[in-house]
Amino acid sequence: MLKSLLVTTAVQDSTIFNVLKVQDSLRYFIRFSYFGKNYHGWQRQPNAITVQEVLEDCMSTLLREPIEVVGAGRTDTGVHAKEMFAHFDVESIQDSGELIHRMNAFLPEDIAIRDISPVESDAHARFNAVERTYEYWVVQEKAPFYSDFAHFVKQDLDIGAMNEAASIFLKHSDFESFSKSNTDVKTFICDIRKAEWSTEVDKLVFTISADRFLRNMVRAIVGTLLEVGMGKRKPAEMKEILKSKSRSEAGVSVPAKGLYLTQVLYPENIYA
């Protein structure tokens, strides 16, 4: 009886300690960028190196306590991020500028810390994000310096037709046809606010903004639009593809190396 009472008391004391520790912790947003070639995506995995794992190991070492980070989203293997956010809890940070300097010295060259900011205790990097923007880069000439940064398409492309097709996405909300098959999500509804191709000096850039994206969605959309640009599909076919709600009706997914998460937006009131 006494042994049972002591064990129960110990468990209760441990629970109280953990609650107090969480209450004493402060929440921060960390803004960073990474080149995704060497990583199996963002999210930690058992037998593969990921950006989350490298970042958590660095922060846990420098802050001398276990740190878990929650990202704004999950980029796939080989996808890059010009701007990514994550939140984490820690007892305190005395000098964020010094921590950023130490982290950048500690981390590999393909991950860079940009900023660390205090936020409200319930701020969430994923659920509080109100808009995300991706870019996809395409080159049309053999370009050695873009071999890890862009998708090479040799065929001529009709940019006007591609933009006509892209504009159709702004009038629809269900993107099941462009989601990875057998994905466990509650809804395929996305609010796309921008979808357009632009021509730069040495590449084509597709920019797309929405409140959320489905798994593999941007790469599937780009692959389908490129088929329009090559004359394999008509722009109006986008309506039928969306209506079908079948991934097999859309085009092939383009390689991950041309995809960049470029911006994540949050409401101002989450910052402390």
ChimeraX attribute file (.defattr): number of C-alpha atoms within 10 A of each C-alpha:
attribute: neighborCount
match mode: 1-to-1
recipient: residues
	/A:1	5
	/A:2	7
	/A:3	8
	/A:4	9
	/A:5	10
	/A:6	11
	/A:7	11
	/A:8	12
	/A:9	12
	/A:10	12
	/A:11	12
	/A:12	12
	/A:13	12
	/A:14	12
	/A:15	12
	/A:16	12
	/A:17	12
	/A:18	12
	/A:19	12
	/A:20	11
	/A:21	12
	/A:22	14
	/A:23	12
	/A:24	13
	/A:25	15
	/A:26	16
	/A:27	23
	/A:28	25
	/A:29	24
	/A:30	21
	/A:31	19
	/A:32	18
	/A:33	20
	/A:34	23
	/A:35	20
	/A:36	26
	/A:37	16
	/A:38	14
	/A:39	22
	/A:40	19
	/A:41	21
	/A:42	26
	/A:43	20
	/A:44	16
	/A:45	12
	/A:46	7
	/A:47	7
	/A:48	11
	/A:49	16
	/A:50	20
	/A:51	22
	/A:52	21
	/A:53	18
	/A:54	16
	/A:55	22
	/A:56	18
	/A:57	14
	/A:58	18
	/A:59	21
	/A:60	14
	/A:61	13
	/A:62	14
	/A:63	14
	/A:64	9
	/A:65	11
	/A:66	12
	/A:67	17
	/A:68	18
	/A:69	20
	/A:70	19
	/A:71	22
	/A:72	20
	/A:73	20
	/A:74	16
	/A:75	23
	/A:76	18
	/A:77	18
	/A:78	22
	/A:79	24
	/A:80	28
	/A:81	22
	/A:82	16
	/A:83	20
	/A:84	24
	/A:85	25
	/A:86	20
	/A:87	22
	/A:88	22
	/A:89	20
	/A:90	18
	/A:91	14
	/A:92	14
	/A:93	15
	/A:94	8
	/A:95	9
	/A:96	14
	/A:97	13
	/A:98	11
	/A:99	18
	/A:100	17
	/A:101	13
	/A:102	15
	/A:103	19
	/A:104	16
	/A:105	12
	/A:106	15
	/A:107	16
	/A:108	12
	/A:109	10
	/A:110	14
	/A:111	19
	/A:112	21
	/A:113	21
	/A:114	16
	/A:115	14
	/A:116	20
	/A:117	14
	/A:118	20
	/A:119	19
	/A:120	14
	/A:121	15
	/A:122	9
	/A:123	21
	/A:124	22
	/A:125	23
	/A:126	18
	/A:127	12
	/A:128	14
	/A:129	18
	/A:130	13
	/A:131	18
	/A:132	23
	/A:133	22
	/A:134	23
	/A:135	24
	/A:136	26
	/A:137	22
	/A:138	23
	/A:139	20
	/A:140	16
	/A:141	13
	/A:142	11
	/A:143	15
	/A:144	8
	/A:145	8
	/A:146	18
	/A:147	13
	/A:148	15
	/A:149	24
	/A:150	23
	/A:151	22
	/A:152	18
	/A:153	14
	/A:154	11
	/A:155	11
	/A:156	11
	/A:157	17
	/A:158	15
	/A:159	19
	/A:160	15
	/A:161	20
	/A:162	25
	/A:163	19
	/A:164	19
	/A:165	24
	/A:166	25
	/A:167	18
	/A:168	16
	/A:169	21
	/A:170	15
	/A:171	12
	/A:172	15
	/A:173	13
	/A:174	17
	/A:175	25
	/A:176	22
	/A:177	24
	/A:178	30
	/A:179	24
	/A:180	16
	/A:181	13
	/A:182	6
	/A:183	12
	/A:184	8
	/A:185	9
	/A:186	6
	/A:187	10
	/A:188	17
	/A:189	15
	/A:190	18
	/A:191	18
	/A:192	22
	/A:193	16
	/A:194	15
	/A:195	22
	/A:196	18
	/A:197	21
	/A:198	12
	/A:199	11
	/A:200	10
	/A:201	5
	/A:202	13
	/A:203	18
	/A:204	19
	/A:205	20
	/A:206	22
	/A:207	20
	/A:208	23
	/A:209	20
	/A:210	18
	/A:211	16
	/A:212	18
	/A:213	23
	/A:214	17
	/A:215	17
	/A:216	18
	/A:217	16
	/A:218	23
	/A:219	21
	/A:220	22
	/A:221	24
	/A:222	27
	/A:223	17
	/A:224	26
	/A:225	30
	/A:226	25
	/A:227	19
	/A:228	27
	/A:229	22
	/A:230	17
	/A:231	15
	/A:232	11
	/A:233	18
	/A:234	16
	/A:235	22
	/A:236	14
	/A:237	15
	/A:238	24
	/A:239	14
	/A:240	12
	/A:241	20
	/A:242	21
	/A:243	15
	/A:244	15
	/A:245	17
	/A:246	16
	/A:247	18
	/A:248	12
	/A:249	17
	/A:250	23
	/A:251	21
	/A:252	17
	/A:253	17
	/A:254	19
	/A:255	17
	/A:256	23
	/A:257	21
	/A:258	23
	/A:259	28
	/A:260	26
	/A:261	22
	/A:262	19
	/A:263	16
	/A:264	22
	/A:265	15
	/A:266	17
	/A:267	10
	/A:268	8
	/A:269	9
	/A:270	15
	/A:271	15
	/A:272	12
